[in-house]
Amino acid sequence: MSRAEVADVQDAQYVEGAEGAEDARDVRDVRRIWSLGLFRSELAITFRRWRTLALLGVLAAVPILVGVAVKIETSDGSTIGGGGEGGGPAFIAQVTNNGLFLVFTALAATLPFFLPMAIGVVAGDSIAGESSAGTLRYLLVAPAGRTRLLLVKYATTLTFCLVATLVVAVSALAVGALLFPVGEVTTISGTRISFGEGMLRALLIALAVAASLIGVAALGLFVSTLTSSGIAAMATTVGLLITIQILDQIPQLHAIQPYFFSHYWLSFADLLREPVYWDELVKNLGLQGVYAAVFGSAAWARFGAKDITA
């Protein structure tokens, strides 16, 4: 074969390779666009459901009820006693002095049950709900595949975690500012910080609470891949949440309690210390990451091998 023929063959191979690379890039672009479009669609569908709006409404109502109750209780000049350091009752004792503490109180009140329950409902319905509605098979026809669909569902659930937490915080801030005075914040350590820094601490606490729900979201997603019934997935997830928190309160189980995803939830109170205590906050985030990795991997393995017939 002459040099000219070899050159022609090489040119043809280069053109074919370039066209193949261009096709591969086109496929990647289509998948990326589809994934972003699906994520936006999932967000729209999730936050337009009456069930989701009802959950957010209940979460927004909790700070209102707590604020009104504290206002009525202290309207005659009496005060509300506080309990353990850094817990919900200690925050309640400070609400009448500074309405910003209603944010911390509301988050402490909703984190053990209301917030996880809402996350469990959304996460449990993510895959099982599509399966029971008969739409899961059509979603998988798109070029993203099962892994991308699972990631989109998880990202939607995490977004709901953040939105639900912020709903509680914003509602509490509005009610606290309306019913009680606001100003400098006295930390758990007894020092005083400015209202601006107190607002920053409140935002950090809200983000820490939202991050505390990462493990719950992964658990709910995994449960959702095990069944084709959305109601069964939601009930199972919420039941597991309640069971774990009951076990976390039994003294005889103290050896394994640090491994429960709910064990360090109230560590967000350490953000109101001066200086901030990071030990339990870091443990909480690390534990949530482990739960996300374990149950996320289990969900991926289960969903990847699941026979989709509807």
N, C-alpha and C positions, 0 to 999 in steps of 0.2 A: 504494500500500500504506500502510495506516494505521500510526501509531506502535505501536499495540498489536500489529499483525501483525508488524511489524519486530522488536519486542521478543520475540515468540514464536519467530520464526526464529532470532534470536540466542541465545535460551535453549536451543533445540534443538541448535544448533551447539556451544554450550558443553558441553552434556551429552555429545554425541557425542565432542567433543574430550577431555573428561575421561575418558570410557570408553576411548577410544583410548590416552590416556596411561597409564591404569591397566593396560590390556592390555600396553602396552610395558614398563611396570615389572614386570608379572608375568613376561613373557618374560625380562627381564634377571635377575630373581630366580631363575627356573628355571635359566638358564644358569650363574649364579654357584654355585648349590647343586650343579648337576650337575658343574661343574668341580672344586669342592672334594671332592665325593664320588668323582669319578674319580681325583683326586690321592691321596686316602687309599687307594682301591682299588689304584692302581698301586704305591704304597709297600708295601702288604700283599703283593701278588703278587710284587714284586721281591725282597723280603727273606724270602719263604717258599720261594723256589726253592732246590733243592739246589745248583744251580750257584753262586748268590750266596753261600750259606752256606759252600760250599767255598772260594770266593775270599776271603771274610773270614777263614776258618780259616787259609789259607795266609799271609795278611797278618799275622795275630796270631802265627803261628809264627815269622816272621822275627826279631822281637826276642828270642824265647826262644832260638833257635839262636845268635844273635850274643852274647847275654848268657852263655850256657853256654860258648861257645867262648872268650870273653874270660876267664871265670872259670877254665877249665881251663888256658889258656895262662899265666895269671899265678899259678896255685896254687903254683908252685915258687919264687916270689919274683921272677921275671923280669918285665919290662915290655914293653908293646907300643909300638913307635915310631910317631910321627905323621908325616904327610906334609904336604901343602900347607896353608897357613893357611886355616881356615874350611871345609875339606873333611871328608869322612867319616873318613879316617884320623886327622886331628887330634882329632876327637870321640872316636874309639875310645881314643886315648891317655889321655883324661880319665875314661873310664868307671870304671876301678878306683878312682879317687879320689872320684867322685861318681856314684851310680847314675842321677841325672837326665840325665847325658850320654848314657845309652843311648837316651833318647827322640830326641835329635838324631841319633845314629848310625843308629837304625832308620829314621828318616824319610829320611836321606841315602841309605841303602841301598835303600829300596823305591821312592823317587821316580823313578829313571831307568827302571825296568822294571816292577816288580810292581804299583805303584799305577796307572800309565797302562794297563797291560794289563787290569787289572780294570775300569777305567772304559771302555776300548775294547770289552770284551765286553758290558757293560751297555748302553752307548750304541748299539753296532752292532746289537744285538738289539731295540732299542726299537720301531722301525717295521717293519723287515723280519721280525722274529719274529711280530708280529701278522699280517702279510700271509701268511707261510708257514703259520700256524696257521688261517687263514681267519676270523679274528675282527676284522680291521681294518674291514671293511665294516659290521659291526654296531655298532662304536664310533662310526662316522661318522653313523649314523642318529640318534644323540642330538643335542639342539639346540645343542651347543657348536660344532660345525663343525671344520674341519681345523686352523685356526690355534690354537684353544684346545687341541685334542688334542695338537698339536705342542708347545705351551708346557708342557702337563702332563707330557709325556714328557721334555722337557728339564729341568724342575724336579725330576722324579724322579731323573734321572741326576745332577744337581747335589747332591741330597740324599745319594745314594750316595757321591759324592766326599767329602763331609764325614764321613759315617759311616765309610767305609773308612780315612780318615786318622786319625780318632779311635781306631779299633780298633788301629792300629799304635802310636799314642802311648800309649794306656792300657795295652796289653800291655807296652810297653817300660818304662813307669813302674813297673808292678807287679813285673816281673822285675828291674829295676834296684834297686828298694828292697829286694827280697828277697835279692839276691846281693851287693850292694855298699853301702857307707855312703852316706848322703845328708846334705846340709848346705848351707853357703854355696857359691855357684857362682862360679868364676873365669871371667870373660869372655875372649873372644879378645884383647881389648885389654889383659888382664892385671889388670884391676880385679876386685874381689870384690863380689858382690851377695848379698842375703839369699836363703834358700831360697824364701820366699814370692814374691819378685820373679822368681826363677828359674822357679818354676812358672808365673807369668804370662807370662814370655818363652816358655816351652814351649807354652802355649796359643796365643799369637800365632803361633808358628812353625807349629803344626799348622793354624791357619786360613790362613796364607800358603801352605802346601803344598796345602791343599784348593783355594784360589783359583787355584793354578798349573795345575790340571786343568780349568779352565773351557774353555779352547781345545780340549783333547782331547775333551771331552764334545760340543762343537758339531761338531767334525770327525766324530766317530762318528755323531752324529745325521744329518748330511748324507749320509754313506755309507749309512746305513740306509734313506734314502729312494730310493736308486738301484737297489735290488734287492729281490726278494721272498724271498730266502734269508737267514735269520738267520745261518747259519754263514758264508756268503760275506761278509756285512757285517762280522761279528766278525773274520774272518781278514784282510779288507782293512784294517780299522782298525788292528789290531795290527801288520800288515805296514808300514803307513805310519808308525806310531810308531817302529818299529825303524829304518826307512830314514832318517827325519829325524834320529834321534839318531846314526846312523852318519855322516851328512853333517855333523853338528854337530862331529864330531871330526876332520874332514879340514882340515889347515892351509890348503890352497890355496883353501878356500871361506870364508875369514875375512871377506870383504867382505859376504857375504849371511847369515852365521851369526847375527848379531843379530836377524834376522827370523824365525828358527825358534822355534816355540813353546816348545821345551825349553831354549833358550839361557840363560835367566836362572833356571832352576828352583832351582839351589842358592844363589840370592841370599838365601834365608831365613837363612843363616848370619850375615848382617849384623845380624840382630836380637839376636845374642849379642855385639855390640860395645858399647862405652861411650865416646862416645854411639853410638846406632844410626845406621848408614849407610842412608839411604833411597833413594839414587839408583837402584840396580839393582832394589830392591824395587818402586819406582814403575814402572820400565820393564817389569818382569815383569807387573805388574797391567795396565798399559796394553796390552801386547802380547796378553795373554789376552783383554782386552776387544775388541781388533780382530779376533782370530780368532773370538770368539763372534759378533760382529756380521756378519762376512763369511760364515762357514759357517752361522750361524743363518739369515741372509737367503737363502742358497742352498738350505738345507733347506726353508724356507718356500715359495720359488718352485717348487722341484721337487715338493714334496708337494701344493701347491695345484693343480698342473697334472697330477698323476699320475692315471691311469685306474685306479680301484680296482675290480677284478673279483672279488676274493676276500676 
